Amino acid sequence: MNSRNLCGLDLVILLVDNNYEKLDLYEMNTAKRCSFNSK
């Protein structure tokens, strides 16, 4: 998967997919990816 522009996209997909249970864990992973991509 291309983890370049998935920062906001992943969260949107999760919300649309109604995976609120995995949102916390996924949000942490996404935040880490966004941080690495920002630097």
CHARMM internal coordinates of N, CA and C (Angstrom, degrees):
IC EDIT
DIST 1 N 1 CA 1.4767
DIST 1 CA 1 C 1.5268
ANGL 1 N 1 CA 1 C 110.68
DIST 1 C 2 N 1.2930
ANGL 1 CA 1 C 2 N 115.97
DIHE 1 N 1 CA 1 C 2 N 146.85
DIST 2 N 2 CA 1.4552
ANGL 1 C 2 N 2 CA 120.66
DIHE 1 CA 1 C 2 N 2 CA 178.02
DIST 2 CA 2 C 1.5208
ANGL 2 N 2 CA 2 C 109.52
DIHE 1 C 2 N 2 CA 2 C -85.20
DIST 2 C 3 N 1.3252
ANGL 2 CA 2 C 3 N 116.43
DIHE 2 N 2 CA 2 C 3 N 103.79
DIST 3 N 3 CA 1.4694
ANGL 2 C 3 N 3 CA 120.97
DIHE 2 CA 2 C 3 N 3 CA -175.95
DIST 3 CA 3 C 1.5183
ANGL 3 N 3 CA 3 C 111.41
DIHE 2 C 3 N 3 CA 3 C -91.38
DIST 3 C 4 N 1.3263
ANGL 3 CA 3 C 4 N 116.69
DIHE 3 N 3 CA 3 C 4 N 35.27
DIST 4 N 4 CA 1.4568
ANGL 3 C 4 N 4 CA 119.67
DIHE 3 CA 3 C 4 N 4 CA 179.71
DIST 4 CA 4 C 1.5283
ANGL 4 N 4 CA 4 C 110.54
DIHE 3 C 4 N 4 CA 4 C -90.80
DIST 4 C 5 N 1.3066
ANGL 4 CA 4 C 5 N 116.09
DIHE 4 N 4 CA 4 C 5 N -54.99
DIST 5 N 5 CA 1.4634
ANGL 4 C 5 N 5 CA 119.98
DIHE 4 CA 4 C 5 N 5 CA -176.91
DIST 5 CA 5 C 1.5241
ANGL 5 N 5 CA 5 C 111.59
DIHE 4 C 5 N 5 CA 5 C -106.81
DIST 5 C 6 N 1.3312
ANGL 5 CA 5 C 6 N 116.59
DIHE 5 N 5 CA 5 C 6 N 30.78
DIST 6 N 6 CA 1.4631
ANGL 5 C 6 N 6 CA 119.76
DIHE 5 CA 5 C 6 N 6 CA -177.68
DIST 6 CA 6 C 1.5201
ANGL 6 N 6 CA 6 C 111.89
DIHE 5 C 6 N 6 CA 6 C -96.78
DIST 6 C 7 N 1.3303
ANGL 6 CA 6 C 7 N 117.19
DIHE 6 N 6 CA 6 C 7 N 5.72
DIST 7 N 7 CA 1.4636
ANGL 6 C 7 N 7 CA 120.19
DIHE 6 CA 6 C 7 N 7 CA -178.00
DIST 7 CA 7 C 1.5235
ANGL 7 N 7 CA 7 C 110.43
DIHE 6 C 7 N 7 CA 7 C -57.96
DIST 7 C 8 N 1.3169
ANGL 7 CA 7 C 8 N 117.30
DIHE 7 N 7 CA 7 C 8 N -61.19
DIST 8 N 8 CA 1.4572
ANGL 7 C 8 N 8 CA 120.38
DIHE 7 CA 7 C 8 N 8 CA -178.80
DIST 8 CA 8 C 1.5151
ANGL 8 N 8 CA 8 C 111.89
DIHE 7 C 8 N 8 CA 8 C -85.50
DIST 8 C 9 N 1.3267
ANGL 8 CA 8 C 9 N 115.93
DIHE 8 N 8 CA 8 C 9 N -31.93
DIST 9 N 9 CA 1.4638
ANGL 8 C 9 N 9 CA 120.30
DIHE 8 CA 8 C 9 N 9 CA -177.46
DIST 9 CA 9 C 1.5159
ANGL 9 N 9 CA 9 C 111.95
DIHE 8 C 9 N 9 CA 9 C -60.13
DIST 9 C 10 N 1.3421
ANGL 9 CA 9 C 10 N 116.79
DIHE 9 N 9 CA 9 C 10 N -44.49
DIST 10 N 10 CA 1.4637
ANGL 9 C 10 N 10 CA 120.30
DIHE 9 CA 9 C 10 N 10 CA -178.33
DIST 10 CA 10 C 1.5206
ANGL 10 N 10 CA 10 C 111.18
DIHE 9 C 10 N 10 CA 10 C -59.08
DIST 10 C 11 N 1.3358
ANGL 10 CA 10 C 11 N 116.57
DIHE 10 N 10 CA 10 C 11 N -43.94
DIST 11 N 11 CA 1.4617
ANGL 10 C 11 N 11 CA 119.73
DIHE 10 CA 10 C 11 N 11 CA -179.14
DIST 11 CA 11 C 1.5173
ANGL 11 N 11 CA 11 C 110.26
DIHE 10 C 11 N 11 CA 11 C -64.28
DIST 11 C 12 N 1.3226
ANGL 11 CA 11 C 12 N 116.83
DIHE 11 N 11 CA 11 C 12 N -40.25
DIST 12 N 12 CA 1.4670
ANGL 11 C 12 N 12 CA 120.61
DIHE 11 CA 11 C 12 N 12 CA 179.12
DIST 12 CA 12 C 1.5194
ANGL 12 N 12 CA 12 C 109.90
DIHE 11 C 12 N 12 CA 12 C -62.94
DIST 12 C 13 N 1.3265
ANGL 12 CA 12 C 13 N 115.79
DIHE 12 N 12 CA 12 C 13 N -44.82
DIST 13 N 13 CA 1.4680
ANGL 12 C 13 N 13 CA 120.31
DIHE 12 CA 12 C 13 N 13 CA 179.82
DIST 13 CA 13 C 1.5184
ANGL 13 N 13 CA 13 C 110.11
DIHE 12 C 13 N 13 CA 13 C -61.94
DIST 13 C 14 N 1.3375
ANGL 13 CA 13 C 14 N 116.50
DIHE 13 N 13 CA 13 C 14 N -40.99
DIST 14 N 14 CA 1.4637
ANGL 13 C 14 N 14 CA 120.30
DIHE 13 CA 13 C 14 N 14 CA 179.86
DIST 14 CA 14 C 1.5218
ANGL 14 N 14 CA 14 C 110.18
DIHE 13 C 14 N 14 CA 14 C -63.16
DIST 14 C 15 N 1.3301
ANGL 14 CA 14 C 15 N 116.31
DIHE 14 N 14 CA 14 C 15 N -43.61
DIST 15 N 15 CA 1.4613
ANGL 14 C 15 N 15 CA 119.88
DIHE 14 CA 14 C 15 N 15 CA -179.32
DIST 15 CA 15 C 1.5231
ANGL 15 N 15 CA 15 C 110.26
DIHE 14 C 15 N 15 CA 15 C -64.14
DIST 15 C 16 N 1.3208
ANGL 15 CA 15 C 16 N 115.98
DIHE 15 N 15 CA 15 C 16 N -42.51
DIST 16 N 16 CA 1.4669
ANGL 15 C 16 N 16 CA 120.20
DIHE 15 CA 15 C 16 N 16 CA 179.64
DIST 16 CA 16 C 1.5203
ANGL 16 N 16 CA 16 C 109.97
DIHE 15 C 16 N 16 CA 16 C -66.17
DIST 16 C 17 N 1.3361
ANGL 16 CA 16 C 17 N 115.79
DIHE 16 N 16 CA 16 C 17 N -33.88
DIST 17 N 17 CA 1.4589
ANGL 16 C 17 N 17 CA 120.73
DIHE 16 CA 16 C 17 N 17 CA -177.76
DIST 17 CA 17 C 1.5208
ANGL 17 N 17 CA 17 C 111.47
DIHE 16 C 17 N 17 CA 17 C -83.38
DIST 17 C 18 N 1.3421
ANGL 17 CA 17 C 18 N 116.48
DIHE 17 N 17 CA 17 C 18 N -4.31
DIST 18 N 18 CA 1.4659
ANGL 17 C 18 N 18 CA 121.47
DIHE 17 CA 17 C 18 N 18 CA 177.73
DIST 18 CA 18 C 1.5230
ANGL 18 N 18 CA 18 C 112.63
DIHE 17 C 18 N 18 CA 18 C 61.11
DIST 18 C 19 N 1.3284
ANGL 18 CA 18 C 19 N 116.25
DIHE 18 N 18 CA 18 C 19 N 36.61
DIST 19 N 19 CA 1.4659
ANGL 18 C 19 N 19 CA 119.93
DIHE 18 CA 18 C 19 N 19 CA 177.44
DIST 19 CA 19 C 1.5253
ANGL 19 N 19 CA 19 C 109.28
DIHE 18 C 19 N 19 CA 19 C -97.57
DIST 19 C 20 N 1.3241
ANGL 19 CA 19 C 20 N 115.72
DIHE 19 N 19 CA 19 C 20 N 61.31
DIST 20 N 20 CA 1.4627
ANGL 19 C 20 N 20 CA 120.19
DIHE 19 CA 19 C 20 N 20 CA -176.69
DIST 20 CA 20 C 1.5218
ANGL 20 N 20 CA 20 C 111.45
DIHE 19 C 20 N 20 CA 20 C -66.06
DIST 20 C 21 N 1.3295
ANGL 20 CA 20 C 21 N 116.89
DIHE 20 N 20 CA 20 C 21 N -27.52
DIST 21 N 21 CA 1.4608
ANGL 20 C 21 N 21 CA 119.85
DIHE 20 CA 20 C 21 N 21 CA -178.80
DIST 21 CA 21 C 1.5258
ANGL 21 N 21 CA 21 C 111.33
DIHE 20 C 21 N 21 CA 21 C -66.08
DIST 21 C 22 N 1.3306
ANGL 21 CA 21 C 22 N 115.75
DIHE 21 N 21 CA 21 C 22 N -38.27
DIST 22 N 22 CA 1.4614
ANGL 21 C 22 N 22 CA 120.16
DIHE 21 CA 21 C 22 N 22 CA -178.26
DIST 22 CA 22 C 1.5234
ANGL 22 N 22 CA 22 C 111.57
DIHE 21 C 22 N 22 CA 22 C -89.43
DIST 22 C 23 N 1.3205
ANGL 22 CA 22 C 23 N 117.32
DIHE 22 N 22 CA 22 C 23 N -2.51
DIST 23 N 23 CA 1.4572
ANGL 22 C 23 N 23 CA 121.10
DIHE 22 CA 22 C 23 N 23 CA -174.89
DIST 23 CA 23 C 1.5224
ANGL 23 N 23 CA 23 C 111.33
DIHE 22 C 23 N 23 CA 23 C -60.62
DIST 23 C 24 N 1.3427
ANGL 23 CA 23 C 24 N 116.91
DIHE 23 N 23 CA 23 C 24 N -45.50
DIST 24 N 24 CA 1.4623
ANGL 23 C 24 N 24 CA 120.43
DIHE 23 CA 23 C 24 N 24 CA -178.25
DIST 24 CA 24 C 1.5255
ANGL 24 N 24 CA 24 C 111.15
DIHE 23 C 24 N 24 CA 24 C -59.21
DIST 24 C 25 N 1.3277
ANGL 24 CA 24 C 25 N 115.77
DIHE 24 N 24 CA 24 C 25 N -52.18
DIST 25 N 25 CA 1.4626
ANGL 24 C 25 N 25 CA 120.14
DIHE 24 CA 24 C 25 N 25 CA -178.29
DIST 25 CA 25 C 1.5246
ANGL 25 N 25 CA 25 C 110.39
DIHE 24 C 25 N 25 CA 25 C -64.72
DIST 25 C 26 N 1.3125
ANGL 25 CA 25 C 26 N 115.93
DIHE 25 N 25 CA 25 C 26 N -42.72
DIST 26 N 26 CA 1.4619
ANGL 25 C 26 N 26 CA 120.68
DIHE 25 CA 25 C 26 N 26 CA -178.61
DIST 26 CA 26 C 1.5199
ANGL 26 N 26 CA 26 C 110.60
DIHE 25 C 26 N 26 CA 26 C -66.90
DIST 26 C 27 N 1.3418
ANGL 26 CA 26 C 27 N 115.42
DIHE 26 N 26 CA 26 C 27 N -37.22
DIST 27 N 27 CA 1.4602
ANGL 26 C 27 N 27 CA 120.07
DIHE 26 CA 26 C 27 N 27 CA -179.25
DIST 27 CA 27 C 1.5204
ANGL 27 N 27 CA 27 C 110.35
DIHE 26 C 27 N 27 CA 27 C -62.42
DIST 27 C 28 N 1.3340
ANGL 27 CA 27 C 28 N 116.22
DIHE 27 N 27 CA 27 C 28 N -38.66
DIST 28 N 28 CA 1.4576
ANGL 27 C 28 N 28 CA 120.73
DIHE 27 CA 27 C 28 N 28 CA 178.69
DIST 28 CA 28 C 1.5231
ANGL 28 N 28 CA 28 C 110.37
DIHE 27 C 28 N 28 CA 28 C -63.07
DIST 28 C 29 N 1.3262
ANGL 28 CA 28 C 29 N 116.48
DIHE 28 N 28 CA 28 C 29 N -46.55
DIST 29 N 29 CA 1.4659
ANGL 28 C 29 N 29 CA 120.95
DIHE 28 CA 28 C 29 N 29 CA 179.62
DIST 29 CA 29 C 1.5227
ANGL 29 N 29 CA 29 C 110.78
DIHE 28 C 29 N 29 CA 29 C -64.00
DIST 29 C 30 N 1.3190
ANGL 29 CA 29 C 30 N 116.24
DIHE 29 N 29 CA 29 C 30 N -40.28
DIST 30 N 30 CA 1.4610
ANGL 29 C 30 N 30 CA 120.64
DIHE 29 CA 29 C 30 N 30 CA -179.66
DIST 30 CA 30 C 1.5188
ANGL 30 N 30 CA 30 C 110.25
DIHE 29 C 30 N 30 CA 30 C -66.82
DIST 30 C 31 N 1.3273
ANGL 30 CA 30 C 31 N 116.62
DIHE 30 N 30 CA 30 C 31 N -40.73
DIST 31 N 31 CA 1.4618
ANGL 30 C 31 N 31 CA 121.17
DIHE 30 CA 30 C 31 N 31 CA 179.58
DIST 31 CA 31 C 1.5290
ANGL 31 N 31 CA 31 C 110.00
DIHE 30 C 31 N 31 CA 31 C -62.53
DIST 31 C 32 N 1.3274
ANGL 31 CA 31 C 32 N 116.35
DIHE 31 N 31 CA 31 C 32 N -40.11
DIST 32 N 32 CA 1.4657
ANGL 31 C 32 N 32 CA 119.92
DIHE 31 CA 31 C 32 N 32 CA 178.36
DIST 32 CA 32 C 1.5216
ANGL 32 N 32 CA 32 C 109.91
DIHE 31 C 32 N 32 CA 32 C -63.14
DIST 32 C 33 N 1.3257
ANGL 32 CA 32 C 33 N 116.11
DIHE 32 N 32 CA 32 C 33 N -43.50
DIST 33 N 33 CA 1.4638
ANGL 32 C 33 N 33 CA 120.01
DIHE 32 CA 32 C 33 N 33 CA 179.83
DIST 33 CA 33 C 1.5219
ANGL 33 N 33 CA 33 C 110.73
DIHE 32 C 33 N 33 CA 33 C -63.32
DIST 33 C 34 N 1.3304
ANGL 33 CA 33 C 34 N 116.44
DIHE 33 N 33 CA 33 C 34 N -42.14
DIST 34 N 34 CA 1.4648
ANGL 33 C 34 N 34 CA 120.65
DIHE 33 CA 33 C 34 N 34 CA -179.96
DIST 34 CA 34 C 1.5196
ANGL 34 N 34 CA 34 C 109.79
DIHE 33 C 34 N 34 CA 34 C -63.34
DIST 34 C 35 N 1.3329
ANGL 34 CA 34 C 35 N 116.52
DIHE 34 N 34 CA 34 C 35 N -40.19
DIST 35 N 35 CA 1.4606
ANGL 34 C 35 N 35 CA 120.76
DIHE 34 CA 34 C 35 N 35 CA -179.53
DIST 35 CA 35 C 1.5238
ANGL 35 N 35 CA 35 C 110.16
DIHE 34 C 35 N 35 CA 35 C -63.72
DIST 35 C 36 N 1.3359
ANGL 35 CA 35 C 36 N 116.12
DIHE 35 N 35 CA 35 C 36 N -44.73
DIST 36 N 36 CA 1.4609
ANGL 35 C 36 N 36 CA 119.89
DIHE 35 CA 35 C 36 N 36 CA -179.57
DIST 36 CA 36 C 1.5246
ANGL 36 N 36 CA 36 C 110.60
DIHE 35 C 36 N 36 CA 36 C -65.21
DIST 36 C 37 N 1.3129
ANGL 36 CA 36 C 37 N 116.75
DIHE 36 N 36 CA 36 C 37 N -38.62
DIST 37 N 37 CA 1.4625
ANGL 36 C 37 N 37 CA 120.64
DIHE 36 CA 36 C 37 N 37 CA -178.91
DIST 37 CA 37 C 1.5198
ANGL 37 N 37 CA 37 C 111.16
DIHE 36 C 37 N 37 CA 37 C -70.57
DIST 37 C 38 N 1.3347
ANGL 37 CA 37 C 38 N 116.75
DIHE 37 N 37 CA 37 C 38 N -29.49
DIST 38 N 38 CA 1.4614
ANGL 37 C 38 N 38 CA 120.81
DIHE 37 CA 37 C 38 N 38 CA -178.06
DIST 38 CA 38 C 1.5255
ANGL 38 N 38 CA 38 C 110.62
DIHE 37 C 38 N 38 CA 38 C -72.16
DIST 38 C 39 N 1.3326
ANGL 38 CA 38 C 39 N 116.09
DIHE 38 N 38 CA 38 C 39 N -34.98
DIST 39 N 39 CA 1.4703
ANGL 38 C 39 N 39 CA 119.58
DIHE 38 CA 38 C 39 N 39 CA -177.13
DIST 39 CA 39 C 1.5288
ANGL 39 N 39 CA 39 C 110.58
DIHE 38 C 39 N 39 CA 39 C -79.36
END
COOR INIT
IC SEED 1 N 1 CA 1 C
IC BUILD
